[in-house]
Amino acid sequence: MREQLGALARAGAEPTLLCYGNGTGPPPEGIACLRVPAALSPRRTRAGPSAAKLLADPALAVLLASAHRRRPFDAVLAHNAEAALAALAVRPIVRRPVVYVVHTLWGEELECYLPPPLARTAGTLGTRLDRALAARADGVLALCEAAARRLAPFARGPLRVIPPGLETQPAPAQEERRRACARAGVRPGGFALYAGNLDRYQDLALLERAARAVPELPLLVATHEELPRSRGALRCVRVADAGEARALLFSAAVAVLPRRRPGGFPIKLLNYMEAARPIVAHRELADGLEHAVSAWLLAKDAGPDALAAALRALAADPALADRLGAGARAALAARHAWPALAGRTLALVAELLPAVPPRPARR
């Protein structure tokens, strides 16, 4: 969000960020940031439904309406379902177009947050939510092709696929990488890495089964969350900050994305691409990457054996791994540069704004 807001500002917009009152990291520098009171905001930052959002989301809607009265907005970019529901609730008051920014398909993901007996019902409710948001929003910004295909029949306004971007940074120093690897108990260049959260939709159970079949290549899970007591064949480390995770990523032999549920664009893919790591991922989760050119892509129904085979092949062929890593970095530069993405985002918003009548010619 910080990078997107900065890119929109550099493209000529005047963005204001409306968000919950709790979270991690500083607000975007130079960007107006309005927050829901901390007492009404969720304390945790994990994805998915929570009881705390029953207060936070209506408060977010009220914040939007009051902020608009003080200084009217042209449009609302509503990231994820909660923000879209809040924005749509006050659209009759605000009277500005709402663009639903689709981070996931709830028909795929919602069941991951509920007990198995409720999974099927959750999937049905999630699908209805996906369709309702696409039908009610004035425009839809999908981060990936899978979400666009699913929502296109129901979108009442323009729908565009605009992936997220990344502002690249200098690589971590060698000493920083060595320290991170020593703390994690792995050898630089001698392990595969998954970096991210531990939610069930990430399919880490698939990764654990693959790890059993590739004992020669340790599979490390680097996360900011509290670690579970056991992850079987996976090695787990809780990182102190994003810098430590990045140092581990630049030290890994392979970067892995086991997730199979389509609908979003995993931000970790951008981090993997920035580090020029050979990536193993399922095809529907890796928009813009090409098999054998910029990644090793698996079929949607590929199981642990296929994942293990990919890891084994890349570990045994450093030249192939280097070529895929270089291809991933090239794909990042070609497809995920913020200036172009910000321009496309503002072009979508412009489609929804009323036409400005031409000024009369001077005599």
C-alpha positions in Angstrom: 0.0 0.0 0.0 2.8 2.4 0.9 4.4 1.9 -2.5 1.1 2.1 -4.4 0.1 5.4 -2.7 3.5 6.9 -3.5 3.2 5.8 -7.1 -0.3 7.3 -7.4 1.0 10.6 -5.9 3.9 10.8 -8.3 1.4 10.1 -11.2 -0.5 13.3 -10.2 -3.2 12.0 -7.8 -3.7 13.2 -4.3 -4.4 9.9 -2.4 -5.7 9.7 1.2 -5.3 6.4 3.1 -8.2 5.3 5.3 -7.4 2.2 7.5 -7.7 0.6 10.8 -6.1 2.1 13.9 -3.7 -0.8 14.6 -1.2 -2.4 12.4 2.5 -2.7 11.6 4.9 -0.2 10.0 4.9 3.6 9.7 2.3 5.4 7.5 3.3 6.3 4.0 5.5 9.4 4.1 3.9 12.5 2.6 0.4 10.8 2.3 -2.6 11.8 4.3 -3.5 8.9 6.6 -6.8 8.7 8.5 -7.4 5.9 11.0 -10.3 4.2 12.7 -9.9 4.7 16.5 -7.6 2.0 17.9 -10.2 0.9 20.4 -12.5 -0.1 17.5 -9.8 -1.8 15.4 -8.6 -5.4 15.3 -5.4 -6.0 17.3 -4.2 -8.8 15.0 -3.0 -8.2 11.5 -3.7 -11.7 10.1 -6.0 -12.1 7.1 -9.6 -13.4 7.3 -12.7 -12.7 9.3 -12.7 -11.7 12.9 -15.2 -10.5 15.5 -13.2 -7.3 15.9 -14.0 -6.3 12.3 -17.7 -6.2 13.1 -16.9 -2.9 14.8 -14.0 -1.8 12.7 -15.7 -2.0 9.3 -18.7 0.1 10.2 -16.2 2.6 11.8 -14.3 2.6 8.5 -17.5 3.4 6.6 -18.2 6.3 9.0 -14.6 7.6 8.6 -15.0 7.6 4.8 -18.2 9.5 4.9 -16.9 12.1 7.4 -13.6 12.5 5.5 -15.4 13.0 2.3 -17.6 15.8 3.8 -14.4 17.7 4.9 -12.6 17.2 1.6 -14.5 15.4 -1.2 -12.8 12.5 -3.0 -13.1 11.8 -6.7 -13.3 8.0 -6.2 -12.6 5.2 -3.7 -10.1 2.4 -4.2 -11.4 -0.2 -1.8 -8.8 -2.9 -1.1 -10.3 -6.3 -0.2 -13.9 -7.3 0.7 -14.1 -5.5 4.0 -13.1 -2.1 2.6 -15.4 -2.6 -0.4 -18.4 -3.4 1.8 -17.7 -0.3 3.9 -17.4 1.9 0.9 -20.5 0.6 -0.7 -22.5 1.0 2.5 -21.9 4.8 2.4 -21.9 5.2 -1.4 -25.4 6.8 -1.3 -24.0 9.5 1.0 -20.5 9.9 -0.7 -21.9 9.6 -4.2 -18.5 8.7 -5.7 -17.5 5.6 -7.7 -16.1 2.6 -5.8 -13.4 0.5 -7.3 -13.2 -3.0 -5.7 -9.6 -4.0 -5.6 -9.7 -7.9 -5.5 -7.0 -9.4 -3.4 -8.6 -12.9 -3.2 -11.6 -14.9 -4.3 -13.6 -15.6 -1.1 -15.2 -18.6 -2.8 -11.8 -20.2 -2.7 -10.4 -18.8 0.6 -13.2 -18.3 3.1 -13.4 -22.0 4.0 -9.8 -21.9 5.3 -10.9 -19.8 8.3 -13.7 -22.0 9.4 -14.0 -25.6 10.8 -14.1 -28.4 8.2 -17.8 -29.1 8.8 -18.6 -25.5 7.6 -16.2 -25.5 4.7 -18.7 -26.2 2.0 -21.2 -23.6 3.3 -18.4 -21.1 3.6 -17.3 -21.7 0.0 -20.9 -21.0 -1.2 -21.2 -17.9 0.9 -17.7 -16.7 -0.4 -18.8 -17.2 -4.0 -21.9 -15.2 -3.4 -19.8 -12.4 -1.8 -17.4 -12.4 -4.7 -20.3 -12.0 -7.2 -22.2 -9.4 -5.1 -19.1 -7.2 -4.8 -18.3 -7.3 -8.5 -22.0 -6.6 -9.3 -22.3 -3.6 -6.9 -18.9 -2.0 -7.4 -18.6 0.7 -10.1 -15.4 -0.9 -11.3 -13.2 -3.9 -10.5 -9.4 -4.0 -10.3 -8.3 -7.6 -10.2 -4.7 -8.4 -9.3 -4.6 -11.6 -11.4 -6.2 -13.2 -14.4 -7.9 -15.9 -12.4 -10.0 -13.4 -10.4 -10.9 -11.5 -13.6 -12.1 -14.6 -15.3 -14.3 -15.5 -12.3 -15.8 -12.1 -11.8 -16.1 -10.8 -15.4 -19.6 -12.2 -15.9 -20.9 -10.3 -12.8 -19.1 -7.0 -13.0 -21.4 -4.2 -13.9 -18.6 -1.7 -14.7 -15.1 -1.9 -16.2 -12.8 -4.7 -15.0 -9.1 -4.5 -15.4 -6.2 -6.8 -14.5 -3.5 -4.7 -12.9 -0.9 -6.6 -10.8 0.9 -5.1 -7.8 4.3 -3.6 -8.2 7.5 -3.5 -6.2 10.2 -0.8 -5.7 13.4 -2.8 -5.8 16.1 -2.2 -3.2 19.8 -3.0 -3.0 20.5 -6.6 -2.1 21.3 -7.4 1.5 25.0 -7.5 2.4 26.8 -10.8 2.5 27.4 -10.5 6.3 23.6 -9.8 6.8 22.8 -13.0 4.8 25.3 -15.1 6.8 23.9 -13.9 10.1 20.3 -14.7 9.0 21.3 -18.2 7.8 23.3 -18.9 11.0 20.3 -18.0 13.1 18.0 -20.2 11.0 20.5 -23.1 11.0 20.9 -23.3 7.3 23.8 -23.0 4.8 23.7 -20.1 2.3 22.7 -21.5 -1.0 21.8 -24.9 0.5 18.1 -24.6 1.2 14.7 -23.9 -0.3 12.5 -21.1 1.3 8.9 -20.3 1.8 8.5 -16.8 3.3 5.1 -15.6 4.5 2.1 -16.3 6.7 1.0 -19.7 8.0 -2.7 -19.5 7.1 -4.3 -22.7 5.7 -4.8 -21.3 2.2 -1.0 -21.2 1.8 -1.1 -25.1 1.5 1.9 -25.6 3.7 0.8 -29.2 4.3 1.6 -29.8 0.6 5.1 -28.3 1.2 5.7 -30.5 4.2 4.9 -33.7 2.3 7.2 -32.6 -0.5 10.0 -31.9 2.1 9.9 -35.5 3.2 10.8 -36.6 -0.4 13.7 -34.1 -0.7 15.8 -34.6 2.5 18.9 -33.4 0.7 17.4 -29.9 0.3 16.1 -28.5 3.6 12.9 -26.6 3.3 12.8 -23.5 5.5 9.6 -21.6 6.5 10.4 -18.0 7.4 7.5 -16.2 9.0 6.7 -13.2 11.3 4.0 -15.3 13.2 4.2 -17.4 16.3 5.6 -20.7 15.3 3.6 -24.0 15.7 5.1 -26.7 17.9 5.8 -28.9 14.9 5.8 -28.7 11.1 7.1 -32.2 10.4 9.9 -32.1 7.8 9.8 -28.3 7.5 12.3 -26.1 9.3 10.7 -23.0 10.7 12.1 -19.7 11.9 10.4 -16.6 13.2 12.1 -13.6 11.6 12.6 -10.4 13.5 11.6 -8.2 10.6 11.3 -8.0 6.9 15.0 -7.4 6.5 15.9 -10.7 8.0 13.3 -12.5 5.8 14.8 -10.7 2.8 18.4 -11.8 3.8 17.2 -15.4 3.9 15.5 -15.1 0.6 18.6 -13.8 -1.2 20.5 -16.7 0.4 18.1 -19.5 -0.7 18.7 -21.9 -3.6 15.0 -22.0 -4.5 11.9 -20.0 -3.5 8.7 -21.9 -3.2 5.0 -21.0 -3.3 2.9 -24.1 -2.5 -0.5 -22.2 -2.5 -3.0 -23.6 -5.0 -6.1 -21.5 -4.4 -6.3 -18.9 -7.1 -7.7 -15.4 -6.9 -4.9 -13.1 -5.7 -1.4 -12.2 -6.6 0.9 -13.3 -3.7 3.2 -10.4 -2.8 5.9 -12.8 -1.9 6.2 -13.7 -5.6 7.5 -10.1 -6.1 10.0 -10.6 -3.3 11.1 -13.9 -4.9 11.5 -12.2 -8.3 13.5 -9.3 -6.8 16.0 -11.7 -5.3 16.3 -13.5 -8.7 15.6 -16.8 -7.1 14.3 -19.8 -9.2 10.6 -20.0 -8.3 8.5 -23.1 -8.0 4.8 -22.2 -8.0 1.4 -23.4 -9.3 0.6 -21.9 -12.7 -2.6 -20.1 -11.7 -0.8 -18.3 -8.9 2.0 -17.0 -11.0 0.7 -14.5 -13.6 3.3 -13.2 -15.9 5.8 -16.0 -15.2 6.6 -18.6 -17.9 7.5 -22.2 -17.4 11.2 -22.9 -18.0 11.8 -19.2 -18.7 11.1 -17.4 -15.5 9.9 -20.1 -13.1 9.1 -23.8 -12.7 5.3 -23.9 -12.9 3.1 -26.7 -11.7 -0.4 -27.7 -12.8 -3.2 -26.7 -10.4 -3.7 -30.2 -9.2 0.0 -31.0 -8.9 0.7 -32.8 -5.6 3.8 -33.2 -3.4 5.6 -35.5 -5.7 5.6 -32.9 -8.6 6.7 -30.2 -6.2 9.5 -32.5 -4.8 10.6 -33.3 -8.4 10.8 -29.6 -9.2 12.9 -28.9 -6.1 15.2 -31.8 -6.8 15.7 -30.8 -10.5 16.6 -27.2 -9.6 19.0 -28.3 -6.8 20.8 -30.6 -9.3 21.0 -28.1 -12.1 22.5 -24.7 -10.9 22.6 -23.4 -14.5 18.9 -23.9 -14.9 18.3 -22.4 -11.5 20.3 -19.3 -12.4 18.5 -18.9 -15.7 15.1 -19.1 -14.1 16.1 -16.6 -11.4 17.4 -14.2 -14.0 14.1 -14.6 -16.0 12.1 -13.9 -12.8 14.0 -10.7 -12.2 13.4 -9.7 -15.8 9.7 -10.4 -15.5 9.6 -8.1 -12.4 11.1 -5.2 -14.3 8.9 -5.7 -17.4 5.6 -6.2 -15.6 5.7 -4.7 -12.1 7.1 -1.2 -12.4 5.0 1.2 -10.4 4.9 4.1 -12.8 3.1 2.1 -15.5 0.8 0.4 -12.9 -0.2 3.7 -11.3 -1.0 5.1 -14.8 -3.3 2.2 -15.5 -5.0 2.5 -12.2 -5.7 6.1 -12.7 -7.0 5.4 -16.2 -9.5 2.9 -14.7 -10.6 5.5 -12.2 -10.9 8.1 -15.0 -13.4 5.9 -16.9 -15.8 6.1 -13.9 -15.6 9.9 -13.5 -18.2 12.2 -15.1 -16.9 13.9 -18.2 -15.6 17.4 -17.7 -17.2 19.7 -20.2 -14.7 21.5 -22.5 -14.0 25.1 -21.6 -15.4 27.7 -24.1 -12.9 29.0 -26.5 -11.6 32.5 -25.8 -12.4 35.2 -28.3 
